[in-house]
Amino acid sequence: MSTAVPTTDSAVRYFAEFQHGVQVTSPAEGAHRENWVNITAPRRSPDPVARFTAPYIPDSRRIDHDDLLHTNGWRALGPWEYIAGLNAYRAPVEPLRPLITAGQSAVRAAEEHGSPETVRGLDAVLCALPLVDGRADRIVHEALRAVARAEDAEEWELLADAERAVSRLIQEPDGATMKHPAVLAVAMLATRCAVNDKEAGAGVGATWNRGHMLGLEALAAVTGVACGYATGQALDNAMVAFSTAVRRAIPYAALYATRNALVEAAGSYGLFVVGMRQPPSIGGGRWEWERVIGGALFQFEVTFPGQPHPYGSLAVRRVGADGTPGPVRYFPLGPDEDNERAAVRYRI
């Protein structure tokens, strides 16, 4: 049982002391034996930061102290060393919660600006997760494969070519014709979006469809500048929207898989799970996004203005671990929520 909340300050050094088969007497259970781990930060206080116990099993002479740490949200950073007393060992340790929050930060960075660099950040945080059970291991490895596909995607180079060519056209529009490299580069990227839309599943396909539609608008702006009847500002605006859509589409599947992997990893470490926002599962129906919190799935929808909520509302439903849905609750929005409502839908 935790007695304090550990700080995530990397300068703080934690140590775990493990003892096997400790004799314990309690009014409720009487005399029995336990295996226990105490977590301390010696330079800050001699009092335990956390204490974890597990039943002593006489038929087993050994217990995996690393498993006892992992299932309570910690991991050892070095070998366990015998210190003193009966079966007493010590090792430097660190909390695992910061690894989950680092993963969430990497996801947010890739959401805000998709690029090969931010996608590599996903790979780094996934590789840093210690693996402790079969299901979490499988889902983390699936996420790593999705991240590798996103990192190596040919669309990054197509996007870079289009952005360079359009920038050149905006800076030097005089004398441009329909043979300008920007026309071909934007057309190729928009066509790739259309192809990916047809080949991808429903969720990922929608992001490529958005890219395709905005690509057609960017292509119209490119030809307008090349033919002399559109402004460079109009082209710049159209290209920014197109680029943003493509940067969202390329890592979309990788981000989805990474969010799932962080949820599974946190659960396998014994942490209270607070998942990130995800697109709805297959058959999500009315729901626009969902989050795993604790052992339950929470589904969300932003409703349109009407009665009894003149400015719309946020609808929330809890689905238990056994799949049983609870009642829908409505939280009214205020008159200044229009921008937030649009941002919520666009982010997913």
LOMAR-813787 format. One record per residue (C-alpha): residue number from 1; residue in one letter; x negated, y negated, z. Coordinates in nm, 2 decimals. Each point is the difference from the previous one (the first is absolute). Layout:
BEGIN
NUM  A  X  Y  Z
...
% end
This chain:
BEGIN
1  M  0.00  0.00  0.00
2  S  -0.14  -0.34  -0.09
3  T  -0.07  -0.24  0.29
4  A  -0.10  -0.30  -0.22
5  V  0.01  -0.12  -0.35
6  P  -0.35  0.04  -0.15
7  T  -0.14  -0.31  -0.18
8  T  -0.08  0.04  -0.37
9  D  -0.31  -0.22  0.05
10  S  -0.28  0.19  -0.18
11  A  -0.25  -0.13  0.26
12  V  0.17  0.20  0.28
13  R  -0.15  0.34  0.05
14  Y  0.22  0.28  0.13
15  F  -0.10  0.34  0.14
16  A  0.20  0.31  0.06
17  E  -0.06  0.24  0.29
18  F  0.13  0.35  -0.06
19  Q  0.05  0.27  0.26
20  H  0.13  0.35  -0.04
21  G  0.22  0.19  0.25
22  V  0.03  -0.27  0.26
23  Q  0.19  0.11  0.32
24  V  0.31  -0.22  0.05
25  T  0.26  -0.01  0.27
26  S  0.33  -0.18  -0.05
27  P  0.34  0.00  0.19
28  A  0.18  0.09  -0.31
29  E  -0.22  0.27  -0.15
30  G  -0.20  0.12  0.30
31  A  -0.36  0.12  -0.05
32  H  -0.10  0.04  -0.37
33  R  -0.29  -0.07  -0.23
34  E  -0.03  -0.26  -0.28
35  N  -0.24  -0.11  -0.26
36  W  -0.04  -0.38  0.00
37  V  -0.17  -0.28  -0.17
38  N  -0.06  -0.35  0.15
39  I  -0.07  -0.30  -0.22
40  T  -0.21  -0.28  0.15
41  A  -0.17  -0.32  -0.11
42  P  -0.28  0.00  0.26
43  R  -0.13  -0.35  -0.07
44  R  0.35  -0.15  0.06
45  S  0.14  0.21  0.28
46  P  -0.05  0.34  0.17
47  D  0.38  0.06  -0.01
48  P  0.12  0.23  -0.28
49  V  0.15  -0.16  -0.31
50  A  0.19  0.32  -0.07
51  R  0.03  0.35  0.13
52  F  0.12  0.31  -0.20
53  T  0.07  0.34  0.13
54  A  0.08  0.34  -0.14
55  P  0.11  0.33  0.17
56  Y  -0.28  0.24  0.09
57  I  0.04  0.33  -0.17
58  P  -0.18  0.28  0.19
59  D  -0.03  0.22  -0.31
60  S  -0.20  -0.28  -0.18
61  R  -0.34  -0.08  0.14
62  R  -0.04  -0.31  -0.21
63  I  0.22  -0.28  -0.12
64  D  -0.08  -0.23  -0.29
65  H  -0.06  -0.34  0.17
66  D  0.00  -0.17  -0.35
67  D  0.36  0.13  -0.06
68  L  0.10  -0.14  0.34
69  L  -0.14  -0.34  -0.10
70  H  0.15  0.00  -0.35
71  T  0.35  0.09  0.11
72  N  -0.01  -0.30  0.24
73  G  -0.13  -0.25  -0.25
74  W  -0.38  0.01  0.06
75  R  -0.31  0.16  -0.16
76  A  -0.35  0.08  0.11
77  L  -0.29  -0.19  -0.16
78  G  -0.28  0.23  0.11
79  P  -0.07  0.34  0.15
80  W  0.14  0.10  0.34
81  E  -0.27  0.02  0.26
82  Y  0.00  0.18  0.33
83  I  -0.02  -0.25  0.29
84  A  0.07  0.16  0.34
85  G  0.23  0.21  0.21
86  L  0.21  0.29  -0.13
87  N  0.06  -0.01  -0.38
88  A  -0.03  -0.38  -0.02
89  Y  -0.10  -0.16  -0.34
90  R  -0.03  -0.35  -0.13
91  A  0.01  -0.16  -0.35
92  P  0.04  -0.35  -0.15
93  V  0.35  -0.04  -0.15
94  E  0.21  -0.25  -0.18
95  P  0.38  -0.06  -0.03
96  L  0.16  0.11  -0.33
97  R  0.27  -0.27  -0.01
98  P  -0.25  -0.25  -0.16
99  L  -0.05  0.24  -0.29
100  I  0.37  -0.01  -0.07
101  T  0.02  -0.38  0.02
102  A  -0.31  -0.03  -0.22
103  G  0.18  0.22  -0.25
104  Q  0.31  -0.22  0.02
105  S  -0.22  -0.31  -0.06
106  A  -0.15  0.16  -0.31
107  V  0.35  0.08  -0.13
108  R  0.11  -0.36  0.05
109  A  -0.31  -0.13  -0.19
110  A  0.08  0.22  -0.29
111  E  0.36  -0.10  0.01
112  E  -0.10  -0.37  -0.01
113  H  -0.25  0.04  -0.28
114  G  -0.04  0.33  -0.18
115  S  -0.35  0.05  -0.13
116  P  -0.26  0.28  -0.02
117  E  -0.17  -0.16  0.31
118  T  0.32  0.01  0.22
119  V  0.08  0.35  -0.13
120  R  -0.35  0.11  0.11
121  G  0.09  -0.14  0.34
122  L  0.28  0.26  0.02
123  D  -0.25  0.27  -0.07
124  A  -0.23  -0.12  0.27
125  V  0.27  0.00  0.28
126  L  0.14  0.34  -0.11
127  C  -0.35  0.15  0.01
128  A  -0.05  -0.14  0.35
129  L  0.31  0.19  0.14
130  P  -0.10  0.32  0.20
131  L  0.22  0.29  -0.11
132  V  0.15  0.22  0.27
133  D  0.29  0.20  -0.14
134  G  0.10  0.16  -0.33
135  R  0.29  -0.22  -0.10
136  A  -0.18  -0.33  0.07
137  D  -0.31  0.14  -0.17
138  R  0.20  0.08  -0.31
139  I  0.18  -0.34  -0.02
140  V  -0.32  -0.19  0.06
141  H  -0.17  0.19  -0.29
142  E  0.30  -0.06  -0.22
143  A  -0.04  -0.37  0.07
144  L  -0.37  0.01  -0.08
145  R  0.08  0.15  -0.34
146  A  0.26  -0.27  -0.07
147  V  -0.25  -0.27  0.10
148  A  -0.27  0.15  -0.22
149  R  0.24  0.00  -0.30
150  A  0.09  -0.37  0.07
151  E  -0.37  -0.10  0.04
152  D  -0.09  0.16  -0.33
153  A  0.30  -0.12  -0.19
154  E  -0.07  -0.13  -0.36
155  E  0.26  -0.28  0.06
156  W  -0.25  -0.19  0.21
157  E  -0.22  -0.05  -0.31
158  L  0.30  -0.08  -0.22
159  L  0.11  -0.26  0.26
160  A  -0.35  -0.16  0.02
161  D  -0.02  -0.02  -0.38
162  A  0.34  -0.17  -0.02
163  E  -0.08  -0.25  0.28
164  R  -0.33  -0.09  -0.17
165  A  0.15  -0.04  -0.34
166  V  0.29  -0.21  0.13
167  S  -0.23  -0.22  0.20
168  R  -0.21  -0.07  -0.31
169  L  0.32  -0.08  -0.20
170  I  0.12  -0.25  0.26
171  Q  -0.34  -0.17  0.02
172  E  -0.05  -0.01  -0.39
173  P  0.35  0.01  -0.16
174  D  -0.10  -0.21  -0.31
175  G  -0.03  0.21  -0.31
176  A  0.15  0.31  0.16
177  T  0.20  0.23  -0.22
178  M  0.19  0.32  0.04
179  K  -0.33  0.19  -0.04
180  H  -0.13  -0.15  0.33
181  P  -0.12  0.28  0.24
182  A  0.25  -0.11  0.26
183  V  0.29  0.11  -0.22
184  L  -0.13  0.36  -0.04
185  A  -0.12  0.03  0.36
186  V  0.34  -0.11  0.15
187  A  0.19  0.22  -0.24
188  M  -0.22  0.31  0.09
189  L  0.06  -0.05  0.37
190  A  0.37  -0.05  -0.04
191  T  0.02  0.31  -0.22
192  R  -0.18  0.20  0.27
193  C  0.25  -0.12  0.26
194  A  0.28  0.13  -0.22
195  V  -0.17  0.34  -0.05
196  N  -0.06  0.03  0.38
197  D  0.36  -0.09  0.07
198  K  0.12  0.30  -0.21
199  E  -0.25  0.24  0.15
200  A  0.02  -0.10  0.37
201  G  0.27  0.10  0.25
202  A  0.29  -0.23  0.09
203  G  -0.18  -0.20  0.27
204  V  -0.33  -0.05  -0.17
205  G  0.17  -0.04  -0.34
206  A  0.19  -0.30  0.13
207  T  -0.32  -0.18  0.07
208  W  -0.14  0.07  -0.35
209  N  0.34  -0.11  -0.15
210  R  -0.04  -0.33  0.19
211  G  -0.35  -0.03  -0.15
212  H  0.13  0.08  -0.35
213  M  0.27  -0.27  0.02
214  L  -0.24  -0.26  0.13
215  G  -0.25  0.11  -0.26
216  L  0.25  -0.08  -0.28
217  E  0.04  -0.34  0.14
218  A  -0.37  -0.05  0.02
219  L  -0.04  0.12  -0.36
220  A  0.26  -0.26  -0.11
221  A  -0.19  -0.27  0.18
222  V  -0.33  0.11  -0.16
223  T  0.15  -0.01  -0.35
224  G  0.16  -0.34  0.08
225  V  -0.34  -0.14  0.09
226  A  -0.17  0.16  -0.30
227  C  0.27  -0.14  -0.23
228  G  -0.02  -0.34  0.16
229  Y  0.36  -0.03  0.15
230  A  -0.07  0.10  0.36
231  T  -0.21  -0.16  0.27
232  G  -0.30  0.15  0.18
233  Q  0.18  -0.05  0.34
234  A  0.29  0.22  -0.12
235  L  -0.24  0.27  -0.10
236  D  -0.19  -0.03  0.32
237  N  0.32  0.05  0.20
238  A  0.12  0.29  -0.21
239  M  -0.34  0.17  0.03
240  V  -0.02  -0.04  0.38
241  A  0.34  0.17  0.03
242  F  -0.11  0.28  -0.24
243  S  -0.33  0.06  0.17
244  T  0.16  0.01  0.35
245  A  0.25  0.26  -0.12
246  V  -0.28  0.22  -0.15
247  R  -0.21  -0.04  0.32
248  R  0.30  0.13  0.19
249  A  0.08  0.29  -0.23
250  I  -0.35  0.15  -0.03
251  P  -0.04  0.09  0.37
252  Y  0.37  0.04  0.08
253  A  -0.01  0.38  0.03
254  A  -0.33  -0.02  0.19
255  L  0.15  -0.25  0.25
256  Y  0.30  0.22  0.05
257  A  -0.21  0.31  0.07
258  T  -0.24  -0.20  0.23
259  R  0.29  -0.12  0.21
260  N  0.13  0.35  0.04
261  A  -0.35  0.12  0.09
262  L  -0.04  -0.26  0.27
263  V  0.34  0.11  0.15
264  E  -0.10  0.37  0.00
265  A  -0.35  -0.07  0.14
266  A  0.14  -0.22  0.28
267  G  0.25  0.27  0.09
268  S  -0.27  0.27  0.01
269  Y  -0.21  -0.21  0.23
270  G  0.28  -0.02  0.25
271  L  0.06  -0.38  -0.06
272  F  0.33  -0.17  0.00
273  V  0.07  -0.03  -0.37
274  V  0.09  -0.34  -0.15
275  G  0.00  0.06  -0.37
276  M  -0.02  -0.27  -0.27
277  R  0.29  -0.10  -0.23
278  Q  0.05  0.26  -0.28
279  P  0.23  0.02  -0.30
280  P  0.30  0.22  0.08
281  S  -0.04  0.38  -0.02
282  I  0.17  0.19  -0.29
283  G  0.37  -0.04  0.04
284  G  -0.04  -0.32  0.21
285  G  0.33  -0.14  -0.14
286  R  0.07  -0.35  0.12
287  W  -0.32  -0.03  0.21
288  E  -0.27  -0.23  -0.13
289  W  -0.29  0.11  0.22
290  E  -0.07  0.21  0.31
291  R  -0.25  0.04  0.28
292  V  -0.10  0.29  0.23
293  I  0.01  -0.11  0.36
294  G  -0.07  0.25  0.27
295  G  0.16  0.32  -0.11
296  A  0.28  -0.16  -0.20
297  L  0.05  -0.16  -0.34
298  F  0.15  -0.35  -0.02
299  Q  0.17  -0.11  -0.32
300  F  0.05  -0.36  -0.10
301  E  0.21  -0.20  -0.25
302  V  0.05  -0.37  -0.05
303  T  0.37  -0.06  -0.07
304  F  0.15  -0.27  -0.21
305  P  0.19  -0.30  0.15
306  G  0.36  0.07  0.08
307  Q  0.23  0.08  0.29
308  P  -0.07  0.04  0.29
309  H  -0.35  -0.13  -0.07
310  P  0.02  -0.32  -0.22
311  Y  -0.38  0.00  -0.06
312  G  -0.05  0.37  -0.03
313  S  -0.15  0.24  0.25
314  L  -0.27  0.26  0.07
315  A  0.15  0.34  0.02
316  V  -0.19  0.27  0.20
317  R  0.07  0.37  0.05
318  R  -0.20  0.25  0.21
319  V  -0.04  0.35  -0.13
320  G  -0.11  0.25  0.27
321  A  -0.28  0.25  -0.04
322  D  0.27  0.27  -0.07
323  G  0.13  -0.21  -0.29
324  T  0.32  -0.12  0.18
325  P  0.08  -0.36  -0.09
326  G  0.12  -0.25  0.26
327  P  0.24  -0.29  -0.04
328  V  -0.09  -0.29  -0.22
329  R  -0.07  -0.32  0.19
330  Y  0.01  -0.35  -0.16
331  F  -0.21  -0.30  0.10
332  P  0.13  -0.33  -0.15
333  L  -0.24  -0.22  -0.20
334  G  0.00  -0.38  0.02
335  P  0.04  -0.25  -0.27
336  D  -0.37  -0.04  -0.06
337  E  -0.07  0.36  -0.07
338  D  0.03  0.00  -0.38
339  N  -0.38  -0.01  -0.06
340  E  -0.06  0.27  0.27
341  R  0.26  0.22  -0.16
342  A  -0.16  -0.03  -0.34
343  A  -0.34  0.06  0.15
344  V  0.11  0.31  0.18
345  R  0.14  0.16  -0.32
346  Y  -0.30  -0.10  -0.21
347  R  -0.26  0.13  0.24
348  I  0.14  0.36  -0.04
% end
